[in-house]
Amino acid sequence: MTQRVAKTGANQGKLFWGCSNYPRCRGIRQIPDQ
């Protein structure tokens, strides 16, 4: 997984872990705010 930044939607500008094989793999994990 790679760290990405949400570009649109309610989480715009927030970091998340996204699958490095996108679009074949659509798995994501949120990174908790600290």
N, C-alpha and C positions, 0 to 999 in steps of 0.2 A: 504494500500500500504506500501511497505517496501523500504528502501533506498538500492540500489545495485550499483555495479561497473561494467561497461561494460568491458568484457574480450577480445573482438575481434572487428574488424571493425574500421571505421573512428573515433569513439568515445571511443576507448580503454583507460581505466583508468579513465574515467569521471563518475561522479555519476549521477544516475537517479532514479526516483521512479518507481518501478515495482509492479504489482499486486501480492499480497501475495498468491493467489490461482493458480499460474502458475503451469502447463500449461493450466488448464481449462480457466483461465482468462489471456489474453495477453495484457492488458492495460498498457501503460507506459506514464510517464510524464518526460520531461527533467527538469533538475535543472539548471537554468541560471548560467553562470560563473560570479564570482564576483571578 
